[in-house]
Amino acid sequence: MIILDTLLFAIGALLVLFSVGKAVLFFRPSLIETSCLPPREPEPGAQENAIAALEHLGFERFGFKKEVSPLKAGEYGTHALANVQAGAYADVGPPASEGEEAFVFFLSVFEDGAVVLTGNYSRPSKRHASYTLQGLPGPIRDAWTAHSEQVSAFSQRHGQPLASKSPEARVRATDTYYVTAAAASRSAFAGPLLRFLLGIALSASAVLHALR
């Protein structure tokens, strides 16, 4: 039984160790640390094609954005572009699998904190007075059209969105998104939270059993 208790404790400890950094984001998505670095050359293929398509839509590449979870539990980088006139940012990341289109999303942030986010991938649509999050799998142009329509509707209540090619402004836009859409963002961190709680339960059960 000692061997079984030790094994359960070790499994629980590993679950806690590898999930705690993202589990806390279920309660505070805004704890993600964002930085915007100088531009990097995109990977040939899907990312390069996506950036070219965005440039045809009036976007300009100005940086490389990184998001890091607490305790460095996860890190994700995307190429950062902006269409200043339209008040929109676009991020380009690697495709989910080989042969697919690059991961792209558009983000518009308003002065009062409202946000509109549209991706070219499948995601549940979530609408609120202060945010709209939607996914439209398919061509980047279609996602951009849908995004522009939502921004136009939001502009009637929140004014015009603001965007610039400043790294600091891009970081603030991401921070605003995580603050405004915190409730909608939590679903992405439900899995790590469950693994963290399971790890705590396994470790506690092993300790209590060993003390009997």
C-alpha positions in Angstrom: 0.0 0.0 0.0 2.9 2.3 0.7 4.0 2.0 -2.9 0.4 2.8 -4.1 0.2 5.8 -1.8 3.6 7.1 -3.1 2.5 6.6 -6.7 -0.8 8.4 -6.2 1.0 11.3 -4.4 3.6 11.6 -7.2 0.9 11.6 -9.9 -1.1 14.2 -7.9 2.0 16.4 -7.4 2.8 16.3 -11.1 -0.7 17.3 -12.0 -0.5 20.2 -9.6 2.9 21.2 -10.8 2.0 21.3 -14.5 -1.4 22.9 -14.2 -1.2 25.5 -11.4 0.2 28.2 -13.7 -2.8 28.0 -16.0 -5.4 27.0 -13.4 -5.1 30.4 -11.7 -6.0 32.0 -15.0 -9.5 30.6 -14.6 -10.0 33.2 -11.8 -7.7 36.0 -13.1 -7.1 35.8 -16.9 -5.5 39.2 -16.7 -2.5 37.6 -14.9 -1.2 36.7 -18.4 2.0 38.7 -19.0 2.0 40.2 -22.5 5.0 41.8 -24.3 5.4 43.0 -27.9 8.9 42.5 -29.3 10.4 43.7 -32.6 9.0 41.9 -35.7 10.3 38.4 -36.6 10.3 36.8 -40.0 7.2 34.5 -40.4 7.4 30.8 -41.1 7.2 30.2 -44.9 3.8 28.8 -45.9 0.6 29.4 -43.9 1.8 32.3 -41.7 3.6 34.1 -44.6 0.5 33.8 -46.7 -1.8 35.0 -43.9 0.4 38.1 -43.4 0.3 38.8 -47.2 -3.5 38.6 -47.2 -3.7 41.0 -44.2 -1.4 43.5 -45.9 -3.8 43.5 -48.8 -6.5 44.4 -46.3 -4.5 47.4 -45.1 -2.7 45.9 -42.1 1.0 46.5 -41.4 3.3 44.2 -39.4 5.0 46.0 -36.5 5.9 43.4 -33.9 5.9 39.9 -32.4 3.5 39.5 -29.4 4.2 37.0 -26.6 1.8 35.9 -23.9 3.2 34.1 -20.9 1.1 32.3 -18.2 2.0 32.7 -14.5 5.0 30.6 -13.4 5.8 30.4 -17.1 3.4 27.5 -17.4 2.7 28.3 -21.1 3.9 30.7 -23.8 2.4 31.7 -27.1 3.7 34.0 -29.7 2.0 35.7 -32.7 2.9 38.2 -35.4 1.3 41.5 -34.6 -0.2 43.7 -37.3 -2.4 46.8 -37.2 -4.7 48.7 -39.4 -4.6 52.1 -37.8 -7.3 53.7 -40.0 -9.8 50.9 -39.2 -8.9 50.8 -35.5 -8.0 47.1 -35.6 -5.2 44.7 -34.7 -4.5 41.4 -36.3 -2.5 38.5 -34.9 -1.1 35.6 -36.9 0.0 32.4 -35.3 1.0 28.9 -36.5 -1.8 26.7 -37.9 -3.3 24.0 -35.7 -1.9 21.3 -37.9 0.1 21.0 -41.1 -1.8 21.9 -44.2 -4.3 24.2 -42.5 -4.5 28.0 -42.6 -2.6 30.1 -40.1 -4.3 31.0 -36.9 -5.6 34.6 -37.3 -7.7 36.9 -35.2 -8.8 40.5 -35.3 -9.1 42.7 -32.2 -10.6 46.1 -31.8 -10.5 47.9 -28.5 -12.6 51.0 -27.6 -11.7 53.8 -25.3 -14.3 52.7 -22.7 -12.9 49.2 -22.6 -15.3 47.5 -24.9 -13.7 44.9 -27.3 -14.6 43.0 -30.4 -12.6 39.9 -31.3 -13.1 37.8 -34.5 -11.0 34.7 -35.4 -10.8 32.7 -38.6 -11.2 29.5 -36.5 -14.1 27.8 -34.8 -15.1 29.1 -31.4 -18.3 29.7 -29.6 -19.8 33.1 -30.2 -20.2 35.2 -27.0 -22.0 38.5 -26.9 -22.2 41.1 -24.1 -22.8 44.8 -23.9 -19.1 45.3 -23.6 -17.7 42.6 -25.8 -18.3 40.4 -28.8 -16.2 37.3 -29.4 -16.8 35.2 -32.5 -15.1 32.7 -34.8 -15.7 32.3 -38.5 -13.7 29.4 -40.1 -12.6 30.1 -43.6 -10.9 32.9 -45.6 -9.3 35.7 -43.7 -11.3 38.2 -45.7 -14.6 36.8 -44.5 -13.5 37.0 -40.9 -12.4 40.6 -41.5 -15.8 41.5 -43.0 -17.6 40.0 -40.0 -15.3 41.8 -37.6 -15.8 45.1 -39.4 -19.6 44.7 -39.2 -19.4 44.1 -35.4 -17.1 47.0 -34.9 -19.5 49.3 -36.8 -22.4 48.2 -34.5 -20.3 48.7 -31.4 -19.1 52.1 -32.6 -22.7 53.4 -32.3 -22.5 52.9 -28.5 -18.8 53.0 -27.7 -17.3 55.5 -30.2 -14.4 54.6 -32.6 -11.9 51.9 -31.7 -8.3 52.9 -31.4 -5.2 51.1 -32.8 -1.6 52.1 -33.4 1.7 50.4 -34.3 3.1 51.0 -30.9 4.2 47.9 -28.9 2.9 49.5 -25.7 -0.5 50.1 -27.2 -0.7 46.5 -28.4 0.1 45.2 -24.9 -2.6 47.5 -23.4 -5.1 46.2 -26.0 -4.4 42.6 -24.9 -4.7 43.6 -21.2 -8.0 45.3 -21.9 -9.3 42.2 -23.6 -8.5 40.0 -20.7 -10.1 42.4 -18.2 -13.2 43.1 -20.2 -13.8 39.6 -21.5 -12.6 37.8 -18.3 -15.8 35.7 -17.9 -15.7 34.6 -21.5 -12.0 33.8 -21.3 -12.3 31.4 -18.3 -13.6 28.5 -20.4 -10.1 28.2 -21.9 -8.6 27.5 -18.5 -11.3 25.1 -17.1 -9.2 22.1 -18.1 -6.1 23.1 -16.2 -8.2 24.0 -13.2 -9.8 20.5 -13.2 -6.4 18.9 -13.5 -5.1 21.0 -10.6 -8.0 20.0 -8.4 -7.6 16.4 -9.3 -3.9 16.6 -8.4 -4.8 18.1 -5.0 -7.3 15.4 -4.4 -5.0 12.6 -5.3 -2.1 13.9 -3.2 -4.4 14.6 -0.2 -5.9 11.2 -0.5 -2.5 9.5 -0.6 -1.3 11.4 2.5 -4.4 10.8 4.5 -4.3 7.0 3.6 -0.7 6.8 4.6 -1.4 8.4 8.0 -4.0 5.9 9.0 
